[in-house]
Amino acid sequence: QPDEHSLSLTKGQQTDNNNNNNNNEIENQQPSRDSTTPKRVLEIPVQSLKKGGLRFALGLHLIGQQNTPDPGSWRANQSSDTVLDMFFRDNSAMFSVVLEESKIVVDRYGSRPSLPYMLQESVILHKVLDELKELAFGGEGIEEENRLVRLEERDGIEKAREVLPARSA
């Protein structure tokens, strides 16, 4: 049985059932964690994290980003207790936020991400980093040990942000 990080290509629904040529099949393939070797986009070392609470908070955040920049741009999916996936509308790539014991990682799947995907992935990931920063440091009166995430380094989120391109204005 494949583990939670293995990949396979799944074929999306065809919009034109009368046209079964190879081009249509390629365009309708949806990347998944079984399709390609992932590319590590970013990694944030943590002292501790509360997986259930953090998964819930980030899941709600990603659901709120599904219509960015346009309705139907993204589709959020919780694939396990520690993995949140975001699929882009053109099916050229997807990313997964993985909550591990000692780090939070974001991996990209898809052998040829489109330019629109790459731009929008960056915008969404900057917002995810903003949310993580708020969870790690925001909110007055929350004791350090009660936070959903405690970073290994105080500037860990900013270090992760440095690897991302474009940020929305």
N, C-alpha and C positions, 0 to 999 in steps of 0.2 A: 504494500500500500504506500503511495507517495506521501511524503511529509508535507507540512503546510507551506513549505517554500518551493515545492516542485512546480513545473509549468506544463501546460499543453494548450495548443490552439483550439479554440472552439469556434464553430461557424455561427455567425449571427444570422438573423432572419434575412432572407433575400427580399428586397423590395420589388423585384421584378421576377416573378416565378416562371415566366416564359423564357427568360434568358439565363441559361446555365453555363455560359462560357467561363473560362478560367479567370478573366479579369473581374467578373462579378464575384466569383468565389474569393478572390484575394481581397477585394474591397470590403467584403462582409465578414472577414475573419476578425474576431475580437481577441486581443491579447489577453492572456491570463497567466497565472503564475506557473503554468506548465509549458509555456511557449518558447521562452528564451532564458538564457542566463541573465539574471538581473544586473543592472548597473547601479551601484551604490551612489545615490544622489547626495545624501548627507547622513551624518551620524552625530548624535549628541550623547556623550557619556553622562550617566546619572548616578547619584548616590543611592537613590531609592525611587520607586514609583508604585502607585497603587493602581494596578492594572485595570481592575473593574471600573473604578471611578474615572480614571484617565481615558480609558477606551470609550466610556459613555460620553464624557465631555468632548473629546475629539470627534467622536461619531456625530454628535449633534452639530458641532461646528462644520464638519464636512457636508452634512446634509444641507446646512444653510448656504453652502457654496455651490450647490449643484446647478444653479441658474446663473453662474458667473462665467462669462460676461453676458450670455444670452440664455433664455429658457432652454433647458435640455442639454446644456454644454457638457455637464458632468453627471455621472451616476455613482453615488456612494454605495458601498457594500461592506458589511462586516463579514469577513470570511472565516474568522475564528475568534477566540477570546482575546487574542493578542494582535490581530491583523485587521487593518481597515484599508479597503481598496477604493481607488477612484479611477473610473473609466472615462475616457474622453469620447466625445460624440463621433469623431472620425475613426475611432477604433485603431488608430496608428500606434497607440501606447497606453499604458496605465501606470499608476504608481501605487505602492503599498506603504503604509505607515505601520511599522512593526515595533511592538513594545516588548523589549527584552529585559532581563533582570538588571543588566548594567548599562543599557543604552537604549535610545530610541533611534531607529534607522528609517530612512526612506529609500526604497528601491524602485527603480523604473524597469518595466517590462515592455518589450516591443523592439523589434530589430531596426525599425525605421520610423522613429517618431516624426510626425509632421512639424513644420515650423509653427503653425497655430498651437499644436499641442505643447511644444517646448515653451512658447511664450506664456500660455495659460497655466502650465504646470508651475512655472516660476511665480506667477502672481498668487496662485493658490497656496504654494508652499510658504511664501512670505507671510501670508495670513495665518497659516498653521503655526509658524514660528511666533507670530504675535500672540496667538492664543496660548501657546506653551509658556511664553514669557509671563503672561498674565496669571496663568495657573501656578507658576513657580514663584512669582514675586508680588503679584497684585493682591488686592483685598486686605484691608486693615484688620487686625485682630486675629488673623489665622496663624496659629503656632506653626513653626517650621516643621515639626514632626507630623502635623496634620495636613500638609500640602499634598496634592495629588502627585506632584513630581518635585524632586529635589535634585538639582544639578550637581555634577561633580565639580564643575568650574562655573563660577558666577557669570562669566562671559561666554559660556558654552553655546547659547543660542545665537549670539552675535558672530561667533566663529563659524557656526553652521550657515548663517546667512551669507557670509562672504563667498561661498561657493555658488550661490544662486545668481543668475543674471537678472534681468529686468524686474523692477518693482513698480506696481501701479502707483499713479500719482495720488 
